[in-house]
């Protein structure tokens, strides 16, 4: 394969990871909404769950909470907007959020496509989203909260014209990989590129070869993420759902580097 280029996310996602939804669990009535000022401490606590107990917040302690408390769930970023959705117990709840889904444009990846120009980068930001954080409080796991958050995040992105969403999952975490697969995601092999065409430009990226895999899903109806086998190796891309698998003799990654 060509030398790969990947995005380095600000956060690493953890999707209800230690206790995926279990059909026999007692349901937790959860309402999904946009984060609002006052949610900051709870949102940051959930971000720590997603990152892992020993990981430091990439933006510094308290920075994510401060941003939520100042701006709510819509955070202005280079090239676009980050969106923090939270789950809470019931419609009248006023306690801490029990779940978090944070999506945003993959800023570092988009920065590497400066040749697209500012307009092209904005178009890329609208077409491609990263699920950076997905976490559920321990006491609320196993009742579908993570699934509801993911579905709400996908719906919001789809309404905004997003075509492809991806998340990074640990390469050795099979339960989380199965969790994503059951929700329609295709898992890239370690180091396997993902390609998407935006306004005639081929955008190629991978997992960064840092012990993670990409979980990828198309948000466009009648399409799906499929694996293409080319002479130089395989890659994932979006294709019509009923299209035959392309012949390896006709499909290949473009020349040049996949972005990191």
DRENNUMI-731852 format. One line per 2 residues: number of its first residue (from 1); their letters; for each residue x, y, z of N, C-alpha, C. Coordinates in steps of 0.02 Angstrom, whole numbers, plus 50000, padded with zeros to 5 digits. Layout:
BEGIN
NUM	A	X,Y,Z,X,Y,Z,X,Y,Z  ...
***
This chain:
BEGIN
1	XX	50042,49941,50000,50000,50000,50000,50044,50062,50000  50018,50119,49978,50056,50180,49983,50069,50197,50056
3	XX	50118,50239,50069,50129,50261,50138,50066,50294,50164  50043,50275,50223,49978,50296,50247,49981,50361,50285
5	XX	49928,50398,50281,49920,50461,50318,49858,50453,50361  49862,50472,50424,49805,50461,50468,49790,50522,50509
7	XX	49731,50522,50538,49711,50576,50582,49730,50560,50653  49756,50608,50689,49771,50600,50760,49716,50633,50801
9	XX	49668,50595,50827,49611,50626,50861,49629,50657,50928  49589,50705,50950,49599,50735,51015,49579,50687,51070
11	XX	49530,50644,51057,49507,50596,51106,49500,50528,51073  49505,50476,51112,49494,50409,51087,49427,50384,51112
13	XX	49385,50355,51068,49318,50337,51088,49315,50272,51127  49268,50268,51172,49253,50206,51209,49178,50200,51211
15	XX	49150,50153,51174,49078,50151,51164,49045,50102,51211  49023,50127,51269,48990,50083,51318,49032,50020,51325
17	XX	49098,50028,51328,49144,49974,51310,49146,49917,51359  49142,49932,51422,49151,49877,51470,49088,49835,51479
19	XX	49032,49861,51457,48969,49823,51463,48924,49840,51405  48936,49810,51346,48893,49823,51289,48820,49806,51306
21	XX	48775,49835,51266,48703,49826,51279,48686,49752,51283  48649,49734,51334,48628,49665,51344,48552,49661,51339
23	XX	48525,49616,51296,48453,49614,51285,48412,49603,51349  48439,49568,51398,48401,49551,51457,48408,49601,51514
25	XX	48445,49655,51501,48454,49704,51554,48390,49743,51565  48379,49767,51626,48321,49810,51638,48334,49877,51605
27	XX	48283,49904,51571,48292,49964,51532,48301,50025,51576  48342,50072,51553,48349,50137,51585,48316,50188,51539
29	XX	48264,50222,51564,48230,50273,51524,48276,50333,51517  48304,50343,51458,48352,50396,51448,48328,50444,51393
31	XX	48339,50507,51404,48325,50557,51354,48391,50582,51326  48396,50587,51260,48456,50611,51227,48445,50684,51208
33	XX	48492,50727,51225,48487,50798,51209,48555,50827,51197  48557,50887,51170,48619,50924,51162,48643,50947,51231
35	XX	48708,50940,51242,48736,50964,51306,48723,51039,51313  48718,51062,51374,48704,51132,51387,48749,51157,51444
37	XX	48756,51223,51450,48796,51249,51506,48772,51221,51572  48819,51200,51613,48805,51166,51675,48820,51092,51672
39	XX	48823,51064,51611,48839,50993,51602,48914,50980,51604  48955,51032,51604,49026,51025,51595,49060,50973,51639
41	XX	49053,50976,51705,49086,50926,51747,49065,50855,51732  49000,50844,51721,48977,50777,51705,49002,50752,51638
43	XX	49004,50798,51589,49030,50780,51523,49104,50762,51527  49142,50801,51565,49213,50786,51570,49225,50720,51607
45	XX	49183,50705,51657,49190,50641,51691,49177,50583,51643  49128,50590,51599,49114,50538,51550,49171,50534,51499
47	XX	49200,50591,51482,49258,50590,51437,49315,50551,51467  49325,50556,51532,49378,50517,51566,49362,50443,51562
49	XX	49299,50424,51566,49280,50353,51558,49299,50329,51488  49284,50371,51438,49300,50352,51369,49375,50345,51358
51	XX	49413,50390,51388,49485,50389,51378,49520,50334,51418  49492,50315,51474,49524,50267,51518,49548,50303,51581
53	XX	49549,50267,51635,49563,50296,51700,49632,50329,51704  49680,50303,51667,49749,50328,51673,49768,50379,51620
55	XX	49720,50396,51577,49735,50442,51522,49720,50514,51543  49763,50559,51520,49752,50630,51534,49709,50660,51478
57	XX	49670,50711,51495,49631,50746,51444,49679,50782,51397  49673,50771,51331,49720,50802,51285,49717,50878,51286
59	XX	49658,50905,51302,49651,50978,51302,49668,51009,51370  49689,50967,51418,49706,50992,51484,49648,50983,51533
61	XX	49663,50975,51597,49610,50964,51647,49560,51022,51648  49497,51006,51644,49445,51056,51649,49428,51093,51586
63	XX	49468,51086,51533,49457,51126,51473,49393,51106,51437  49381,51041,51432,49320,51017,51399,49258,51039,51437
65	XX	49260,51032,51503,49204,51054,51545,49192,51129,51537  49246,51168,51536,49239,51240,51530,49208,51259,51462
67	XX	49228,51223,51409,49200,51237,51343,49125,51221,51341  49105,51165,51371,49034,51147,51373,48995,51198,51414
69	XX	49021,51218,51472,48985,51265,51514,48980,51334,51483  49027,51350,51438,49024,51416,51406,48982,51415,51343
71	XX	48987,51360,51303,48956,51360,51237,48900,51308,51230  48891,51264,51278,48843,51210,51269,48872,51155,51225
73	XX	48829,51117,51193,48851,51059,51156,48876,51071,51086  48874,51133,51062,48900,51148,50995,48964,51189,51003
75	XX	49020,51158,50985,49085,51188,50996,49117,51206,50930  49135,51269,50922,49166,51292,50860,49237,51266,50856
77	XX	49253,51233,50800,49318,51205,50787,49343,51228,50719  49408,51221,50705,49431,51234,50637,49393,51190,50588
79	XX	49368,51220,50535,49333,51185,50480,49261,51166,50496  49238,51171,50558,49170,51149,50572,49152,51154,50645
81	XX	49106,51110,50666,49079,51113,50734,49079,51044,50766  49100,51042,50829,49093,50981,50869,49026,50980,50902
83	XX	48999,50921,50913,48933,50913,50942,48935,50864,50999  48914,50886,51059,48912,50843,51118,48839,50829,51135
85	XX	48819,50765,51129,48753,50743,51150,48760,50706,51216  48712,50715,51260,48713,50681,51324,48648,50642,51333
87	XX	48651,50591,51374,48592,50554,51395,48580,50568,51469  48516,50574,51487,48499,50584,51556,48438,50541,51573
89	XX	48428,50528,51637,48372,50487,51660,48307,50527,51653  48264,50508,51607,48198,50537,51603,48198,50610,51582
91	XX	48140,50635,51565,48133,50703,51540,48142,50756,51594  48129,50739,51656,48132,50789,51709,48196,50787,51748
93	XX	48244,50747,51724,48306,50738,51762,48347,50802,51765  48379,50814,51822,48423,50872,51829,48490,50851,51857
95	XX	48503,50785,51859,48567,50761,51884,48620,50761,51830  48677,50730,51846,48732,50726,51799,48713,50682,51740
97	XX	48739,50697,51680,48725,50655,51622,48751,50584,51635  48715,50535,51606,48735,50465,51614,48770,50438,51552
99	XX	48772,50477,51498,48805,50455,51437,48825,50514,51394  48874,50504,51352,48902,50557,51310,48920,50529,51242
101	XX	48902,50565,51189,48927,50553,51121,48952,50619,51094  49016,50621,51076,49046,50682,51049,49073,50668,50980
103	XX	49046,50704,50930,49069,50698,50861,49097,50764,50837  49142,50760,50789,49173,50821,50763,49206,50807,50697
105	XX	49223,50859,50659,49264,50848,50600,49333,50824,50621  49364,50779,50583,49432,50757,50600,49482,50812,50581
107	XX	49491,50859,50627,49527,50921,50612,49598,50909,50587  49635,50867,50621,49705,50857,50601,49710,50824,50532
109	XX	49664,50781,50516,49663,50752,50449,49648,50805,50397  49597,50846,50410,49577,50898,50362,49633,50949,50352
111	XX	49669,50964,50405,49726,51011,50400,49777,50986,50348  49783,50921,50341,49833,50893,50295,49810,50896,50222
113	XX	49748,50916,50211,49723,50924,50143,49718,50997,50125  49770,51035,50139,49771,51106,50124,49763,51119,50049
115	XX	49782,51070,50008,49777,51080,49936,49704,51087,49913  49656,51068,49956,49586,51076,49938,49563,51148,49943
117	XX	49601,51189,49977,49579,51258,49989,49529,51260,50046  49514,51321,50069,49470,51328,50127,49400,51300,50112
119	XX	49374,51315,50053,49308,51290,50036,49307,51213,50033  49358,51185,50002,49361,51112,49997,49368,51079,50065
121	XX	49406,51110,50110,49413,51082,50177,49347,51085,50215  49309,51139,50206,49244,51143,50238,49197,51089,50210
123	XX	49201,51076,50145,49160,51024,50116,49180,50955,50144  49244,50945,50153,49267,50882,50182,49243,50876,50254
125	XX	49245,50930,50292,49221,50929,50361,49147,50913,50365  49109,50933,50315,49038,50917,50314,49024,50845,50294
127	XX	49070,50815,50256,49059,50748,50230,49084,50693,50276  49133,50709,50320,49167,50658,50360,49166,50679,50433
129	XX	49146,50633,50476,49144,50649,50548,49178,50593,50588  49208,50613,50643,49238,50565,50689,49197,50562,50753
131	XX	49183,50502,50776,49154,50492,50842,49213,50488,50890  49227,50542,50923,49286,50545,50966,49273,50516,51035
133	XX	49213,50525,51061,49197,50502,51128,49128,50471,51129  49124,50411,51157,49059,50379,51169,49066,50340,51233
135	XX	49032,50361,51285,49040,50331,51350,48975,50332,51388  48965,50283,51431,48906,50277,51473,48929,50265,51545
137	XX	48897,50299,51592,48914,50290,51663,48902,50217,51682  48944,50193,51727,48942,50122,51744,48874,50098,51767
139	XX	48840,50137,51806,48775,50115,51833,48721,50112,51780  48732,50142,51722,48681,50144,51669,48697,50099,51610
141	XX	48750,50060,51616,48770,50018,51559,48725,49957,51551  48725,49931,51490,48689,49870,51476,48616,49880,51463
143	XX	48592,49942,51457,48521,49955,51448,48506,49993,51383  48554,49996,51338,48541,50027,51273,48558,50101,51269
145	XX	48587,50130,51321,48602,50201,51320,48655,50216,51267  48707,50175,51264,48759,50186,51213,48730,50181,51143
147	XX	48687,50133,51131,48656,50125,51066,48613,50185,51048  48575,50210,51097,48533,50269,51085,48574,50331,51070
149	XX	48629,50339,51106,48673,50396,51093,48703,50392,51023  48726,50333,51004,48756,50325,50938,48705,50339,50884
151	XX	48644,50313,50892,48592,50325,50841,48575,50399,50836  48572,50433,50893,48556,50505,50892,48612,50545,50858
153	XX	48674,50527,50873,48730,50561,50841,48730,50550,50766  48717,50489,50744,48715,50474,50672,48658,50513,50639
155	XX	48600,50515,50671,48543,50551,50643,48558,50624,50634  48589,50654,50684,48606,50725,50681,48656,50739,50625
157	XX	48706,50696,50619,48756,50704,50566,48724,50695,50497  48681,50645,50492,48648,50631,50427,48607,50692,50405
159	XX	48571,50722,50451,48531,50781,50435,48574,50838,50410  48636,50841,50435,48682,50894,50414,48720,50879,50351
161	XX	48707,50822,50319,48739,50806,50256,48802,50764,50262  48817,50740,50323,48877,50698,50331,48867,50631,50295
163	XX	48920,50607,50264,48916,50546,50225,48950,50486,50258  48999,50499,50300,49039,50444,50328,49058,50461,50400
165	XX	49049,50414,50445,49070,50422,50514,49120,50367,50531  49170,50383,50572,49217,50332,50593,49235,50343,50666
167	XX	49257,50289,50697,49282,50290,50766,49344,50247,50769  49386,50261,50818,49445,50219,50830,49431,50174,50890
169	XX	49443,50109,50881,49435,50062,50936,49500,50023,50945  49513,50002,51005,49575,49965,51017,49575,49900,50977
171	XX	49632,49885,50948,49637,49827,50904,49627,49761,50942  49638,49762,51008,49632,49700,51047,49565,49696,51084
173	XX	49520,49743,51073,49457,49745,51109,49401,49716,51066  49396,49650,51067,49347,49615,51025,49275,49632,51044
175	XX	49257,49637,51108,49188,49654,51124,49165,49720,51094  49208,49771,51096,49189,49835,51067,49184,49830,50991
177	XX	49229,49792,50961,49226,49783,50889,49160,49750,50869  49139,49699,50907,49075,49666,50894,49018,49715,50904
179	XX	49024,49757,50955,48972,49807,50970,48961,49852,50909  49015,49876,50880,49008,49918,50820,48981,49879,50760
181	XX	49005,49819,50751,48981,49779,50694,48906,49769,50697  48880,49756,50756,48808,49745,50764,48768,49808,50748
183	XX	48800,49864,50747,48767,49927,50732,48784,49954,50663  48807,49908,50620,48816,49925,50549,48883,49952,50529
185	XX	48933,49947,50573,48999,49973,50558,49042,49918,50527  49085,49939,50481,49135,49895,50451,49201,49908,50487
187	XX	49236,49855,50507,49300,49862,50542,49357,49856,50492  49398,49908,50488,49458,49904,50447,49509,49861,50482
189	XX	49549,49825,50444,49606,49789,50473,49657,49840,50499  49699,49821,50546,49750,49868,50570,49791,49896,50512
191	XX	49794,49962,50507,49831,49994,50454,49796,49998,50387  49736,49969,50382,49701,49969,50318,49670,50037,50304
193	XX	49682,50066,50245,49656,50133,50231,49581,50134,50218  49552,50193,50228,49483,50208,50210,49485,50264,50158
195	XX	49446,50258,50105,49446,50308,50052,49375,50334,50041  49369,50399,50032,49306,50431,50016,49318,50486,49965
197	XX	49274,50493,49917,49280,50545,49867,49238,50605,49888  49267,50664,49890,49233,50726,49908,49248,50778,49854
199	XX	49196,50797,49818,49204,50847,49765,49260,50829,49716  49265,50766,49699,49314,50744,49650,49383,50730,49679
201	XX	49393,50743,49743,49457,50729,49775,49453,50664,49813  49503,50622,49806,49505,50559,49843,49539,50570,49910
203	XX	49501,50560,49964,49526,50569,50032,49542,50500,50059  49603,50490,50082,49625,50425,50107,49657,50434,50176
205	XX	49636,50392,50223,49664,50397,50291,49663,50327,50322  49701,50320,50377,49703,50256,50411,49702,50267,50487
207	XX	49714,50214,50525,49709,50217,50598,49770,50245,50633  49822,50260,50595,49883,50286,50626,49931,50234,50650
209	XX	49913,50170,50641,49957,50115,50661,49980,50122,50734  49931,50138,50776,49946,50150,50847,49910,50101,50893
211	XX	49894,50042,50868,49860,49993,50909,49784,49997,50907  49757,50036,50860,49685,50043,50853,49663,50020,50784
213	XX	49598,50012,50776,49567,49998,50712,49512,50049,50700  49496,50061,50637,49442,50106,50620,49377,50068,50613
215	XX	49324,50092,50645,49256,50068,50634,49221,50121,50592  49195,50101,50534,49173,50150,50483,49102,50133,50461
217	XX	49060,50185,50452,48991,50174,50430,48970,50229,50382  48936,50210,50328,48907,50258,50282,48842,50284,50311
219	XX	48830,50349,50305,48767,50379,50328,48721,50396,50270  48740,50375,50210,48700,50389,50150,48657,50328,50135
221	XX	48593,50338,50125,48548,50282,50113,48567,50245,50049  48555,50181,50048,48569,50137,49990,48643,50131,49975
223	XX	48686,50148,50023,48758,50137,50016,48784,50101,50077  48843,50074,50071,48875,50041,50128,48950,50044,50120
225	XX	48986,50035,50174,49059,50031,50172,49078,49960,50153  49119,49953,50101,49139,49887,50078,49214,49885,50069
227	XX	49240,49825,50073,49311,49814,50064,49326,49801,49991  49376,49837,49965,49397,49829,49896,49467,49798,49897
229	XX	49476,49747,49856,49541,49713,49851,49576,49737,49788  49633,49767,49797,49672,49795,49742,49740,49761,49739
231	XX	49775,49769,49683,49842,49737,49677,49890,49758,49733  49881,49819,49759,49926,49843,49811,49902,49828,49881
233	XX	49843,49797,49888,49814,49783,49953,49741,49801,49955  49711,49795,50013,49639,49810,50020,49629,49878,50053
235	XX	49569,49906,50042,49549,49967,50076,49473,49968,50081  49445,50011,50124,49374,50019,50131,49350,50082,50096
237	XX	49291,50078,50065,49263,50137,50033,49187,50130,50032  49153,50185,50015,49080,50186,50012,49058,50168,49941
239	XX	49010,50121,49937,48984,50099,49872,48909,50088,49877  48874,50087,49820,48804,50068,49822,48795,50001,49856
241	XX	48743,49993,49896,48735,49933,49936,48731,49869,49894  48703,49873,49834,48694,49814,49793,48747,49806,49739
243	XX	48798,49849,49740,48850,49845,49688,48893,49783,49698  48914,49751,49644,48960,49694,49651,49028,49717,49676
245	XX	49064,49672,49708,49131,49688,49730,49175,49703,49671  49209,49761,49669,49249,49778,49610,49306,49728,49599
247	XX	49322,49718,49536,49378,49675,49519,49443,49708,49541  49487,49668,49570,49551,49696,49593,49591,49725,49536
249	XX	49579,49702,49475,49616,49728,49419,49594,49798,49400  49534,49819,49425,49508,49885,49407,49509,49934,49465
251	XX	49525,49911,49524,49522,49954,49584,49590,49958,49617  49611,50018,49630,49674,50026,49666,49672,50092,49703
253	XX	49710,50096,49756,49716,50159,49791,49753,50208,49747  49737,50273,49753,49773,50323,49714,49846,50327,49736
255	XX	49887,50352,49692,49957,50360,49710,49963,50415,49762  50018,50414,49799,50029,50463,49851,50017,50434,49920
257	XX	50019,50477,49970,50014,50455,50039,49941,50456,50063  49923,50406,50101,49861,50410,50140,49876,50456,50199
259	XX	49829,50498,50216,49842,50549,50266,49840,50521,50336  49883,50546,50379,49885,50524,50449,49863,50580,50494
***
